[in-house]
C-alpha cells in the first residue's frame, strides 16, 4: 500500500509537522510506502516540499506533486491557515482534485473546539463533504461536530487518539541541564502564546513555594518567528518581577528533540494551564515520559486525564497551587500518576497502535475485488 501525506513536516517548527513524522515513521515500520508532500522547508526520506503557506496555486502545486506518486490513499493533516489564505481554504480544491480522479482522501482535523468561527465551520463542512474519512482525536470532538454536521457526514468520522512515543528517561537530566539536583522541578514547556496561559503559573509560583519550598520553576520554549512577541515580553517581565525570580529558570530557543526530551526528563510535574485546547502534542510527550500533569479543565484536558489517569485538572488558580504542591510533596501520588501515564501509552496510544488504526482506515477505502486465485502481495 502506498499512502501520500500532505502536511507540514520537520524541520519546520510545528506540532503537526512532528505528528506527521511520528505517524509516517510508525507506518513505515509496518512496511507501508509513504510519500510526504510538504510545505517548503520540510525535509527527509521521500519528503517533497513544493508549496508555501499562502501560495495562490497551493492546491495545484500539492496535487501535481502528489499525483505523480500514484498513492492508493491521500492523507491530509489539517490545521486552519496551513493551506493558504482565508483560514486555509485551498485545502478544499486540493481534496476535490483527488476525488475527481478517484483517489480517496482521509483528513485529520487537528483543531476542533467549541466556539469556532463561521468561516472555520464553512471549511470543516467542505472537508467533510469531500473527504472519504475524517479523523479526530477525542470523542468529545465528535459531539461538538454533531451539532453542526448532517448525520450522513458524521458517519465518515473515525476517532483515533494522538499518538505518543515509548521512550526512556534521559539519565541525569537535571545535571545535564545545569539545574539544581536537590530541587523538584515544575515545568512549563512549549511555544509562548496567549492560549498557553503560562503567566498564571508564574503568578502563583510564590504561593506554591509556601506549600513546598524545595521547588524551582523552569519555563522552556520560544515564540515562532515574530508571532506573539508582546505576549512573550509580558511573560518575561512577569518572571523578572516575580518575588521568587531567583527560583525561576528560563530555557530559551528552539528545542531540538534531544534537548526537549532532556528537559521533560528533568521535570517532576508538568503544568499545562491552557485557556483553549483541541488536543496537545505536549501532553502526549508528557505521557510518554511518565510525567505527572496538572492542567486546566478544558474539555480536551479533562478527557485526556480521565482516560490516562496521569494528572489533575484545575478550575481556578487556587486548585493549581494545591494540585502542584500535592504532587511535589506526595511521592506515592506522583509515582501513581507516572505509572498510569506509562501504562496508557503502552496499552492505548503508542504510535504503533495508532498506526494500526490508521492502517485499518486506509484499507477500508481500497476498492480491491476478491480474487479466487493465487495472490502475491508485494507491499
C-alpha atoms as a printed R data frame, in Angstrom:
    type eleno elety resid chain resno       x       y       z
1   ATOM     1    CA   UNK     A     1   0.000   0.000   0.000
2   ATOM     2    CA   UNK     A     2   1.208   3.495  -0.827
3   ATOM     3    CA   UNK     A     3  -0.038   6.411   1.278
4   ATOM     4    CA   UNK     A     4   0.569  10.049   0.412
5   ATOM     5    CA   UNK     A     5   0.691  12.555   3.259
6   ATOM     6    CA   UNK     A     6   0.121  16.263   2.639
7   ATOM     7    CA   UNK     A     7   1.299  18.180   5.653
8   ATOM     8    CA   UNK     A     8   3.862  20.439   7.190
9   ATOM     9    CA   UNK     A     9   6.950  18.397   8.118
10  ATOM    10    CA   UNK     A    10  10.180  18.761  10.147
11  ATOM    11    CA   UNK     A    11  12.449  20.616  10.462
12  ATOM    12    CA   UNK     A    12   9.574  23.119  10.151
13  ATOM    13    CA   UNK     A    13   8.654  24.263  13.674
14  ATOM    14    CA   UNK     A    14   5.138  22.920  14.046
15  ATOM    15    CA   UNK     A    15   3.417  20.341  16.229
16  ATOM    16    CA   UNK     A    16   1.624  18.925  13.202
17  ATOM    17    CA   UNK     A    17   4.959  18.504  11.441
18  ATOM    18    CA   UNK     A    18   6.196  16.411  14.356
19  ATOM    19    CA   UNK     A    19   2.935  14.466  14.452
20  ATOM    20    CA   UNK     A    20   3.219  13.632  10.752
21  ATOM    21    CA   UNK     A    21   6.784  12.428  11.145
22  ATOM    22    CA   UNK     A    22   5.974  10.081  14.023
23  ATOM    23    CA   UNK     A    23   2.894   8.678  12.284
24  ATOM    24    CA   UNK     A    24   4.632   8.189   8.937
25  ATOM    25    CA   UNK     A    25   7.624   6.543  10.650
26  ATOM    26    CA   UNK     A    26   5.304   4.155  12.507
27  ATOM    27    CA   UNK     A    27   3.535   3.245   9.258
28  ATOM    28    CA   UNK     A    28   6.852   2.643   7.511
29  ATOM    29    CA   UNK     A    29   7.747   0.184  10.263
30  ATOM    30    CA   UNK     A    30   4.654  -1.726   9.146
31  ATOM    31    CA   UNK     A    31   6.009  -1.786   5.572
32  ATOM    32    CA   UNK     A    32   3.715   0.923   4.215
33  ATOM    33    CA   UNK     A    33   5.199   3.004   1.402
34  ATOM    34    CA   UNK     A    34   4.914   6.649   2.491
35  ATOM    35    CA   UNK     A    35   5.394   9.789   0.400
36  ATOM    36    CA   UNK     A    36   5.086  13.233   2.002
37  ATOM    37    CA   UNK     A    37   4.297  16.375   0.034
38  ATOM    38    CA   UNK     A    38   5.043  19.264   2.358
39  ATOM    39    CA   UNK     A    39   5.378  22.990   2.768
40  ATOM    40    CA   UNK     A    40   8.706  24.480   1.722
41  ATOM    41    CA   UNK     A    41  11.216  23.670   4.446
42  ATOM    42    CA   UNK     A    42  10.198  20.067   5.021
43  ATOM    43    CA   UNK     A    43  12.961  17.519   4.566
44  ATOM    44    CA   UNK     A    44  13.542  13.785   4.883
45  ATOM    45    CA   UNK     A    45  13.315  10.445   3.058
46  ATOM    46    CA   UNK     A    46  10.562  10.585   0.421
47  ATOM    47    CA   UNK     A    47   9.589  14.106   1.544
48  ATOM    48    CA   UNK     A    48   8.914  16.558  -1.284
49  ATOM    49    CA   UNK     A    49   8.479  20.236  -0.314
50  ATOM    50    CA   UNK     A    50   6.638  22.075  -3.089
51  ATOM    51    CA   UNK     A    51   4.316  24.791  -1.744
52  ATOM    52    CA   UNK     A    52   4.299  27.618   0.761
53  ATOM    53    CA   UNK     A    53   1.628  28.690   3.208
54  ATOM    54    CA   UNK     A    54  -0.026  31.423   1.140
55  ATOM    55    CA   UNK     A    55   0.674  30.311  -2.428
56  ATOM    56    CA   UNK     A    56  -2.270  31.239  -4.612
57  ATOM    57    CA   UNK     A    57  -1.844  27.970  -6.525
58  ATOM    58    CA   UNK     A    58  -1.178  25.869  -3.411
59  ATOM    59    CA   UNK     A    59  -3.805  23.238  -4.277
60  ATOM    60    CA   UNK     A    60  -2.461  22.731  -7.801
61  ATOM    61    CA   UNK     A    61   1.161  22.526  -6.609
62  ATOM    62    CA   UNK     A    62   0.392  19.928  -3.937
63  ATOM    63    CA   UNK     A    63  -1.896  17.898  -6.201
64  ATOM    64    CA   UNK     A    64   0.507  17.886  -9.155
65  ATOM    65    CA   UNK     A    65   3.374  16.676  -6.991
66  ATOM    66    CA   UNK     A    66   1.425  14.012  -5.101
67  ATOM    67    CA   UNK     A    67  -0.393  12.515  -8.094
68  ATOM    68    CA   UNK     A    68   2.976  11.565  -9.657
69  ATOM    69    CA   UNK     A    69   3.475   9.025  -6.852
70  ATOM    70    CA   UNK     A    70   0.162   7.242  -7.627
71  ATOM    71    CA   UNK     A    71  -0.914   6.860  -3.987
72  ATOM    72    CA   UNK     A    72  -3.649   4.417  -3.008
73  ATOM    73    CA   UNK     A    73  -4.824   6.870  -0.339
74  ATOM    74    CA   UNK     A    74  -4.023  10.533   0.342
75  ATOM    75    CA   UNK     A    75  -3.970  11.633   3.984
76  ATOM    76    CA   UNK     A    76  -4.141  15.378   4.696
77  ATOM    77    CA   UNK     A    77  -3.160  16.737   8.107
78  ATOM    78    CA   UNK     A    78  -5.442  19.733   8.532
79  ATOM    79    CA   UNK     A    79  -4.987  22.830  10.642
80  ATOM    80    CA   UNK     A    80  -6.505  26.204   9.910
81  ATOM    81    CA   UNK     A    81  -4.163  28.522   7.983
82  ATOM    82    CA   UNK     A    82  -1.822  25.705   6.905
83  ATOM    83    CA   UNK     A    83  -3.291  25.668   3.401
84  ATOM    84    CA   UNK     A    84  -3.481  29.205   2.101
85  ATOM    85    CA   UNK     A    85  -5.289  32.389   2.958
86  ATOM    86    CA   UNK     A    86  -8.792  32.737   4.409
87  ATOM    87    CA   UNK     A    87  -8.256  30.107   7.129
88  ATOM    88    CA   UNK     A    88  -6.525  27.766   4.661
89  ATOM    89    CA   UNK     A    89  -9.327  27.481   2.109
90  ATOM    90    CA   UNK     A    90  -7.013  25.933  -0.532
91  ATOM    91    CA   UNK     A    91  -7.392  22.567   1.205
92  ATOM    92    CA   UNK     A    92 -10.864  22.294  -0.367
93  ATOM    93    CA   UNK     A    93  -9.917  22.349  -4.083
94  ATOM    94    CA   UNK     A    94  -6.980  20.118  -3.163
95  ATOM    95    CA   UNK     A    95  -9.290  17.429  -1.766
96  ATOM    96    CA   UNK     A    96 -11.722  17.791  -4.672
97  ATOM    97    CA   UNK     A    97  -8.997  17.223  -7.279
98  ATOM    98    CA   UNK     A    98  -8.142  13.849  -5.739
99  ATOM    99    CA   UNK     A    99 -11.823  12.996  -5.520
100 ATOM   100    CA   UNK     A   100 -12.280  13.714  -9.233
101 ATOM   101    CA   UNK     A   101  -9.624  11.139 -10.185
102 ATOM   102    CA   UNK     A   102 -10.837   8.510  -7.738
103 ATOM   103    CA   UNK     A   103  -8.090   8.674  -5.088
104 ATOM   104    CA   UNK     A   104  -9.696   8.506  -1.625
105 ATOM   105    CA   UNK     A   105  -8.796  11.254   0.832
106 ATOM   106    CA   UNK     A   106  -8.542  10.904   4.603
107 ATOM   107    CA   UNK     A   107  -8.367  14.198   6.506
108 ATOM   108    CA   UNK     A   108  -7.261  14.508  10.123
109 ATOM   109    CA   UNK     A   109  -8.684  17.544  11.920
110 ATOM   110    CA   UNK     A   110  -6.109  18.792  14.405
111 ATOM   111    CA   UNK     A   111  -8.324  21.612  15.655
112 ATOM   112    CA   UNK     A   112 -11.905  21.033  16.787
113 ATOM   113    CA   UNK     A   113 -13.185  23.041  19.728
114 ATOM   114    CA   UNK     A   114 -16.267  24.903  20.886
115 ATOM   115    CA   UNK     A   115 -16.638  28.416  19.559
116 ATOM   116    CA   UNK     A   116 -15.072  28.018  16.114
117 ATOM   117    CA   UNK     A   117 -15.817  30.858  13.710
118 ATOM   118    CA   UNK     A   118 -18.327  30.760  10.898
119 ATOM   119    CA   UNK     A   119 -15.507  30.737   8.326
120 ATOM   120    CA   UNK     A   120 -13.843  27.808  10.063
121 ATOM   121    CA   UNK     A   121 -17.099  25.867  10.034
122 ATOM   122    CA   UNK     A   122 -17.537  26.544   6.302
123 ATOM   123    CA   UNK     A   123 -14.154  24.917   5.698
124 ATOM   124    CA   UNK     A   124 -14.856  21.972   8.012
125 ATOM   125    CA   UNK     A   125 -18.187  21.254   6.311
126 ATOM   126    CA   UNK     A   126 -16.461  21.240   2.932
127 ATOM   127    CA   UNK     A   127 -13.771  18.897   4.248
128 ATOM   128    CA   UNK     A   128 -16.460  16.509   5.480
129 ATOM   129    CA   UNK     A   129 -18.379  16.697   2.219
130 ATOM   130    CA   UNK     A   130 -15.375  15.792   0.059
131 ATOM   131    CA   UNK     A   131 -13.198  13.503   2.209
132 ATOM   132    CA   UNK     A   132 -13.925   9.786   2.406
133 ATOM   133    CA   UNK     A   133 -12.955   9.659   6.081
134 ATOM   134    CA   UNK     A   134 -12.348  12.342   8.727
135 ATOM   135    CA   UNK     A   135 -10.155  11.524  11.711
136 ATOM   136    CA   UNK     A   136 -10.465  13.325  15.029
137 ATOM   137    CA   UNK     A   137  -8.553  12.603  18.232
138 ATOM   138    CA   UNK     A   138 -11.172  12.753  21.000
139 ATOM   139    CA   UNK     A   139 -14.786  11.545  21.408
140 ATOM   140    CA   UNK     A   140 -15.928  14.919  22.771
141 ATOM   141    CA   UNK     A   141 -14.928  16.475  19.435
142 ATOM   142    CA   UNK     A   142 -17.448  14.217  17.730
143 ATOM   143    CA   UNK     A   143 -20.177  15.617  19.977
144 ATOM   144    CA   UNK     A   144 -19.168  19.177  19.064
145 ATOM   145    CA   UNK     A   145 -19.255  18.371  15.356
146 ATOM   146    CA   UNK     A   146 -22.580  16.591  15.628
147 ATOM   147    CA   UNK     A   147 -24.209  19.924  16.470
148 ATOM   148    CA   UNK     A   148 -23.163  21.367  13.099
149 ATOM   149    CA   UNK     A   149 -22.908  18.444  10.645
150 ATOM   150    CA   UNK     A   150 -25.554  16.389   8.869
151 ATOM   151    CA   UNK     A   151 -25.834  12.825  10.139
152 ATOM   152    CA   UNK     A   152 -24.649  11.286   6.862
153 ATOM   153    CA   UNK     A   153 -21.413  13.294   7.117
154 ATOM   154    CA   UNK     A   154 -20.877  12.213  10.727
155 ATOM   155    CA   UNK     A   155 -20.688   8.612   9.506
156 ATOM   156    CA   UNK     A   156 -17.303   9.496   7.997
157 ATOM   157    CA   UNK     A   157 -15.708  10.136  11.396
158 ATOM   158    CA   UNK     A   158 -13.101   7.842  12.915
159 ATOM   159    CA   UNK     A   159 -11.769   8.629  16.385
160 ATOM   160    CA   UNK     A   160  -8.053   7.811  16.587
161 ATOM   161    CA   UNK     A   161  -6.053   9.207  19.520
162 ATOM   162    CA   UNK     A   162  -2.973  11.390  19.268
163 ATOM   163    CA   UNK     A   163  -0.011   9.023  19.403
164 ATOM   164    CA   UNK     A   164   2.860   9.020  21.867
165 ATOM   165    CA   UNK     A   165   6.356   7.592  21.829
166 ATOM   166    CA   UNK     A   166   7.578   4.757  24.014
167 ATOM   167    CA   UNK     A   167  10.784   6.207  25.449
168 ATOM   168    CA   UNK     A   168  13.218   6.016  28.335
169 ATOM   169    CA   UNK     A   169  14.058   8.944  30.602
170 ATOM   170    CA   UNK     A   170  17.294  10.773  29.829
171 ATOM   171    CA   UNK     A   171  19.681   9.893  32.686
172 ATOM   172    CA   UNK     A   172  20.925  12.694  34.979
173 ATOM   173    CA   UNK     A   173  18.764  15.211  33.119
174 ATOM   174    CA   UNK     A   174  18.921  17.875  35.830
175 ATOM   175    CA   UNK     A   175  22.708  17.645  35.926
176 ATOM   176    CA   UNK     A   176  22.960  17.780  32.123
177 ATOM   177    CA   UNK     A   177  20.883  20.981  32.078
178 ATOM   178    CA   UNK     A   178  22.748  22.579  34.970
179 ATOM   179    CA   UNK     A   179  19.650  22.672  37.171
180 ATOM   180    CA   UNK     A   180  19.768  22.202  40.965
181 ATOM   181    CA   UNK     A   181  19.663  18.478  41.638
182 ATOM   182    CA   UNK     A   182  18.254  18.895  45.148
183 ATOM   183    CA   UNK     A   183  15.120  20.727  43.947
184 ATOM   184    CA   UNK     A   184  11.925  19.449  42.354
185 ATOM   185    CA   UNK     A   185  11.064  20.984  39.002
186 ATOM   186    CA   UNK     A   186   7.764  22.500  37.927
187 ATOM   187    CA   UNK     A   187   7.887  22.704  34.134
188 ATOM   188    CA   UNK     A   188   6.182  24.948  31.568
189 ATOM   189    CA   UNK     A   189   7.246  23.988  28.050
190 ATOM   190    CA   UNK     A   190   6.202  24.861  24.518
191 ATOM   191    CA   UNK     A   191   5.728  27.830  22.222
192 ATOM   192    CA   UNK     A   192   4.917  31.084  24.009
193 ATOM   193    CA   UNK     A   193   1.445  32.239  23.009
194 ATOM   194    CA   UNK     A   194  -1.561  33.681  24.879
195 ATOM   195    CA   UNK     A   195  -3.631  30.478  24.752
196 ATOM   196    CA   UNK     A   196  -0.918  28.673  26.771
197 ATOM   197    CA   UNK     A   197  -1.607  30.917  29.814
198 ATOM   198    CA   UNK     A   198   1.913  30.339  31.210
199 ATOM   199    CA   UNK     A   199   1.716  33.613  33.131
200 ATOM   200    CA   UNK     A   200  -0.767  32.009  35.522
201 ATOM   201    CA   UNK     A   201   1.891  29.666  36.895
202 ATOM   202    CA   UNK     A   202   4.478  32.457  37.148
203 ATOM   203    CA   UNK     A   203   1.935  34.477  39.150
204 ATOM   204    CA   UNK     A   204   1.090  31.661  41.586
205 ATOM   205    CA   UNK     A   205   4.636  30.327  41.937
206 ATOM   206    CA   UNK     A   206   5.278  32.175  45.251
207 ATOM   207    CA   UNK     A   207   2.133  30.548  46.689
208 ATOM   208    CA   UNK     A   208   3.333  27.113  45.589
209 ATOM   209    CA   UNK     A   209   6.640  27.699  47.358
210 ATOM   210    CA   UNK     A   210   4.798  28.490  50.574
211 ATOM   211    CA   UNK     A   211   3.422  24.932  50.487
212 ATOM   212    CA   UNK     A   212   6.508  23.263  49.016
213 ATOM   213    CA   UNK     A   213   9.682  25.382  49.347
214 ATOM   214    CA   UNK     A   214  12.103  22.967  47.653
215 ATOM   215    CA   UNK     A   215  10.951  23.616  44.107
216 ATOM   216    CA   UNK     A   216  12.029  25.649  41.111
217 ATOM   217    CA   UNK     A   217  10.042  26.731  38.081
218 ATOM   218    CA   UNK     A   218  11.501  26.034  34.638
219 ATOM   219    CA   UNK     A   219   9.999  27.877  31.648
220 ATOM   220    CA   UNK     A   220  11.230  26.410  28.349
221 ATOM   221    CA   UNK     A   221  10.399  27.491  24.818
222 ATOM   222    CA   UNK     A   222  10.224  30.378  22.385
223 ATOM   223    CA   UNK     A   223   7.909  32.221  20.039
224 ATOM   224    CA   UNK     A   224   7.668  31.061  16.443
225 ATOM   225    CA   UNK     A   225   9.128  33.721  14.175
226 ATOM   226    CA   UNK     A   226   7.747  37.105  15.233
227 ATOM   227    CA   UNK     A   227   4.321  35.953  16.386
228 ATOM   228    CA   UNK     A   228   3.167  36.798  19.906
229 ATOM   229    CA   UNK     A   229   6.186  38.947  20.779
230 ATOM   230    CA   UNK     A   230   4.019  41.088  23.059
231 ATOM   231    CA   UNK     A   231   2.919  38.009  24.964
232 ATOM   232    CA   UNK     A   232   6.495  36.748  25.288
233 ATOM   233    CA   UNK     A   233   7.666  40.142  26.554
234 ATOM   234    CA   UNK     A   234   4.848  40.249  29.097
235 ATOM   235    CA   UNK     A   235   5.734  36.752  30.305
236 ATOM   236    CA   UNK     A   236   9.416  37.644  30.657
237 ATOM   237    CA   UNK     A   237   8.547  40.821  32.597
238 ATOM   238    CA   UNK     A   238   6.461  38.757  34.999
239 ATOM   239    CA   UNK     A   239   9.391  36.381  35.510
240 ATOM   240    CA   UNK     A   240  11.770  39.295  36.133
241 ATOM   241    CA   UNK     A   241   9.352  40.993  38.535
242 ATOM   242    CA   UNK     A   242   8.400  37.861  40.473
243 ATOM   243    CA   UNK     A   243   9.362  37.995  44.182
244 ATOM   244    CA   UNK     A   244  10.746  34.479  43.646
245 ATOM   245    CA   UNK     A   245  12.553  35.218  40.392
246 ATOM   246    CA   UNK     A   246  15.740  33.623  41.774
247 ATOM   247    CA   UNK     A   247  13.921  30.282  41.739
248 ATOM   248    CA   UNK     A   248  12.776  30.604  38.102
249 ATOM   249    CA   UNK     A   249  14.922  29.249  35.267
250 ATOM   250    CA   UNK     A   250  14.290  30.242  31.657
251 ATOM   251    CA   UNK     A   251  15.414  27.954  28.833
252 ATOM   252    CA   UNK     A   252  15.105  29.955  25.615
253 ATOM   253    CA   UNK     A   253  15.346  28.953  21.988
254 ATOM   254    CA   UNK     A   254  14.385  26.179  19.644
255 ATOM   255    CA   UNK     A   255  14.367  22.842  21.451
256 ATOM   256    CA   UNK     A   256  15.733  20.026  19.270
257 ATOM   257    CA   UNK     A   257  14.235  16.648  20.131
258 ATOM   258    CA   UNK     A   258  17.151  15.563  22.313
259 ATOM   259    CA   UNK     A   259  17.067  18.821  24.295
260 ATOM   260    CA   UNK     A   260  13.281  18.697  24.572
261 ATOM   261    CA   UNK     A   261  13.495  15.124  25.868
262 ATOM   262    CA   UNK     A   262  16.163  16.075  28.404
263 ATOM   263    CA   UNK     A   263  14.059  18.961  29.750
264 ATOM   264    CA   UNK     A   264  10.991  16.736  30.089
265 ATOM   265    CA   UNK     A   265  13.069  14.050  31.784
266 ATOM   266    CA   UNK     A   266  14.183  16.568  34.400
267 ATOM   267    CA   UNK     A   267  10.637  17.615  35.341
268 ATOM   268    CA   UNK     A   268   8.804  16.429  38.440
269 ATOM   269    CA   UNK     A   269   5.465  17.880  37.335
270 ATOM   270    CA   UNK     A   270   4.423  19.495  34.041
271 ATOM   271    CA   UNK     A   271   1.776  22.223  34.086
272 ATOM   272    CA   UNK     A   272  -0.471  22.864  31.068
273 ATOM   273    CA   UNK     A   273  -2.670  25.816  32.107
274 ATOM   274    CA   UNK     A   274  -4.157  26.251  28.623
275 ATOM   275    CA   UNK     A   275  -7.133  28.516  28.037
276 ATOM   276    CA   UNK     A   276  -8.179  26.700  24.856
277 ATOM   277    CA   UNK     A   277  -7.060  23.314  23.605
278 ATOM   278    CA   UNK     A   278  -8.200  20.846  20.996
279 ATOM   279    CA   UNK     A   279  -5.543  18.292  21.748
280 ATOM   280    CA   UNK     A   280  -1.945  18.691  22.780
281 ATOM   281    CA   UNK     A   281   1.244  17.266  21.359
282 ATOM   282    CA   UNK     A   282   2.992  18.426  24.546
283 ATOM   283    CA   UNK     A   283   0.534  16.358  26.575
284 ATOM   284    CA   UNK     A   284   1.405  13.276  24.504
285 ATOM   285    CA   UNK     A   285   5.116  13.841  25.189
286 ATOM   286    CA   UNK     A   286   4.415  14.206  28.925
287 ATOM   287    CA   UNK     A   287   2.585  10.887  28.911
288 ATOM   288    CA   UNK     A   288   5.442   9.252  27.021
289 ATOM   289    CA   UNK     A   289   7.916  10.281  29.708
290 ATOM   290    CA   UNK     A   290   5.575   9.332  32.533
291 ATOM   291    CA   UNK     A   291   5.346  12.841  33.920
292 ATOM   292    CA   UNK     A   292   2.577  13.819  36.346
293 ATOM   293    CA   UNK     A   293   0.487  16.560  34.745
294 ATOM   294    CA   UNK     A   294  -1.559  19.454  36.127
295 ATOM   295    CA   UNK     A   295  -3.885  21.070  33.612
296 ATOM   296    CA   UNK     A   296  -6.737  23.491  33.199
297 ATOM   297    CA   UNK     A   297 -10.196  21.960  32.931
298 ATOM   298    CA   UNK     A   298 -10.734  22.347  29.182
299 ATOM   299    CA   UNK     A   299 -12.710  19.513  27.602
300 ATOM   300    CA   UNK     A   300  -9.614  18.186  25.849
301 ATOM   301    CA   UNK     A   301  -7.592  18.019  29.062
302 ATOM   302    CA   UNK     A   302 -10.391  16.570  31.177
303 ATOM   303    CA   UNK     A   303 -10.946  13.841  28.591
304 ATOM   304    CA   UNK     A   304  -7.237  13.024  28.323
305 ATOM   305    CA   UNK     A   305  -6.618  12.827  32.062
306 ATOM   306    CA   UNK     A   306  -9.803  10.871  32.698
307 ATOM   307    CA   UNK     A   307  -8.622   8.188  30.277
308 ATOM   308    CA   UNK     A   308  -4.955   8.169  31.233
309 ATOM   309    CA   UNK     A   309  -5.149   8.812  34.974
310 ATOM   310    CA   UNK     A   310  -1.909  10.745  34.606
311 ATOM   311    CA   UNK     A   311  -2.735  14.027  36.284
312 ATOM   312    CA   UNK     A   312  -5.073  16.511  37.922
313 ATOM   313    CA   UNK     A   313  -7.297  19.194  36.395
314 ATOM   314    CA   UNK     A   314  -7.956  22.628  37.902
315 ATOM   315    CA   UNK     A   315 -10.852  25.069  37.730
316 ATOM   316    CA   UNK     A   316  -9.093  28.068  39.272
317 ATOM   317    CA   UNK     A   317  -5.713  29.327  40.400
318 ATOM   318    CA   UNK     A   318  -6.088  28.010  43.981
319 ATOM   319    CA   UNK     A   319  -6.551  24.486  42.632
320 ATOM   320    CA   UNK     A   320  -3.409  24.900  40.536
321 ATOM   321    CA   UNK     A   321  -1.489  25.833  43.689
322 ATOM   322    CA   UNK     A   322  -2.916  22.923  45.692
323 ATOM   323    CA   UNK     A   323  -2.537  20.271  42.990
324 ATOM   324    CA   UNK     A   324   1.013  21.212  42.026
325 ATOM   325    CA   UNK     A   325   2.097  21.256  45.671
326 ATOM   326    CA   UNK     A   326   0.294  17.948  46.298
327 ATOM   327    CA   UNK     A   327   2.193  16.152  43.532
328 ATOM   328    CA   UNK     A   328   5.516  17.645  44.644
329 ATOM   329    CA   UNK     A   329   5.022  16.643  48.280
330 ATOM   330    CA   UNK     A   330   3.384  13.230  47.847
331 ATOM   331    CA   UNK     A   331   5.896  10.870  46.234
332 ATOM   332    CA   UNK     A   332   3.448   7.971  46.223
333 ATOM   333    CA   UNK     A   333   0.847  10.016  44.333
334 ATOM   334    CA   UNK     A   334   3.478  11.196  41.853
335 ATOM   335    CA   UNK     A   335   4.586   7.597  41.207
336 ATOM   336    CA   UNK     A   336   0.969   6.522  40.697
337 ATOM   337    CA   UNK     A   337   0.323   9.246  38.111
338 ATOM   338    CA   UNK     A   338   3.614   8.481  36.380
339 ATOM   339    CA   UNK     A   339   2.892   4.759  36.093
340 ATOM   340    CA   UNK     A   340  -0.625   5.451  34.837
341 ATOM   341    CA   UNK     A   341   0.853   7.589  32.054
342 ATOM   342    CA   UNK     A   342   3.370   4.932  31.011
343 ATOM   343    CA   UNK     A   343   0.716   2.183  31.021
344 ATOM   344    CA   UNK     A   344  -1.658   4.334  28.962
345 ATOM   345    CA   UNK     A   345   0.970   4.960  26.301
346 ATOM   346    CA   UNK     A   346   1.976   1.307  26.124
347 ATOM   347    CA   UNK     A   347  -1.554  -0.088  26.036
348 ATOM   348    CA   UNK     A   348  -3.532   2.573  24.165
349 ATOM   349    CA   UNK     A   349  -1.724   5.389  22.346
350 ATOM   350    CA   UNK     A   350   1.733   4.180  21.322
351 ATOM   351    CA   UNK     A   351   2.495   5.222  17.756
352 ATOM   352    CA   UNK     A   352   2.494   1.557  16.746
353 ATOM   353    CA   UNK     A   353  -1.093   1.124  17.966
354 ATOM   354    CA   UNK     A   354  -2.183   4.423  16.431
355 ATOM   355    CA   UNK     A   355  -0.589   3.435  13.104
356 ATOM   356    CA   UNK     A   356  -2.568   0.156  13.138
357 ATOM   357    CA   UNK     A   357  -5.810   2.093  13.488
358 ATOM   358    CA   UNK     A   358  -4.853   4.335  10.573
359 ATOM   359    CA   UNK     A   359  -3.968   1.306   8.510
360 ATOM   360    CA   UNK     A   360  -7.417  -0.169   9.123
361 ATOM   361    CA   UNK     A   361  -8.986   3.101   7.953
362 ATOM   362    CA   UNK     A   362  -6.905   3.140   4.776
363 ATOM   363    CA   UNK     A   363  -7.617  -0.493   3.904
364 ATOM   364    CA   UNK     A   364 -11.359   0.020   4.241
365 ATOM   365    CA   UNK     A   365 -11.185   2.625   1.452
366 ATOM   366    CA   UNK     A   366  -9.300   0.490  -1.055
367 ATOM   367    CA   UNK     A   367 -11.613  -0.940  -3.654
368 ATOM   368    CA   UNK     A   368  -9.944  -4.303  -4.210
369 ATOM   369    CA   UNK     A   369 -12.226  -7.041  -5.627
370 ATOM   370    CA   UNK     A   370 -11.985 -10.600  -4.308
371 ATOM   371    CA   UNK     A   371  -9.823 -12.853  -6.482
372 ATOM   372    CA   UNK     A   372 -10.297 -16.615  -6.317
373 ATOM   373    CA   UNK     A   373  -6.732 -17.461  -7.281
374 ATOM   374    CA   UNK     A   374  -3.188 -17.329  -6.013
375 ATOM   375    CA   UNK     A   375  -2.447 -13.735  -4.917
376 ATOM   376    CA   UNK     A   376   1.004 -12.479  -4.065
377 ATOM   377    CA   UNK     A   377   1.088  -9.104  -2.277
378 ATOM   378    CA   UNK     A   378   4.338  -7.164  -2.607
379 ATOM   379    CA   UNK     A   379   3.713  -4.148  -0.319
